[in-house]
Amino acid sequence: MNTSAEPEQIRSNAIASGPPIRRLFRDVIADRLPSPRPPQAAMLFDAEVDPYWDDQSFLGDFYNEILHQDTCRPDTADGLALAATLAVDDRIPAHHRFQALGLLFSAATVAERHIAEAWPTTPPHADPGSEARARSAVRAHVPDLLTRWSAECPAVRLALAGLAVVFPTDRTLPALTPRLKTFLHQHPQGTDIGDYVRFVLVLAAQDEEQTGAAAEKLTDAYWTGTARGVPTRARALHLLGQMLTKVGTALTRPHAKQ
């Protein structure tokens, strides 16, 4: 018997096991992201498999490995390449593409959101260097992500719109109004999606006074508020993140139309 082949066979069998979403993520990353891969990819390729993982528990652990408890670490920027790769592959179901984009949004806005929460004190666990690198990493992926707009489902389009206003350019901002026109017609003001879309367009206008007024108006008992002294952009992104989570929950439910 050829015992030299046994360890490799054992490893192959272990990698092939685990929850279905882990196997799907591994296949996509193997196809699209060449080695050397970020250290967080070990959760996809290492032989050891957590026996308690199902799809949901794996996703929680995997995304937390990239953005640890909503804070940036030195390796966060590298790990975001995994989320960006998953977000552009049609083999990944729409609700998982949305989650990957949501992670990118969270990583890109960590500093502002935490400033809004902790104001006027310094946010705990802040790491300005790692946060800046994470933001730059997301910025580098945004152009490729936005090229998928026409092929994407409503939920993913809304996540892309959020990223577009985090990283505004003279090309992308004017495009948001026509791209979001259908949402405006279908979702009136006062609905979760309608308010989110209108707030995105306010941010796209890049008028600080208008943005501050809209954030004040939208922040009530329903949303987690922030102090009025918080810098306008930080306050706006803190609110936008909450709104994005809410509309994603509504649009990516199993029965929601994709």
Secondary structure by P-SEA (a helix, b strand, c coil): ccccaaaaaaaaaaaacccaaaaaaaaaaaacccccccccccccccccccccccaaaaaaaaaaaacccccccccccccaaaaaaaaacccccaaaaaaaaaaaaaaacaaaaaaaaacccccccccaaaaaaaaaaaaaaccccccccccccaaaaaaaaaaaaacccccccccccccaaaaaaacccccaaaaaaaaaaaaaaccaaaaaaaaaaacccccccccccccaaaaaaaaaaaaaaaaaaaaacccccc
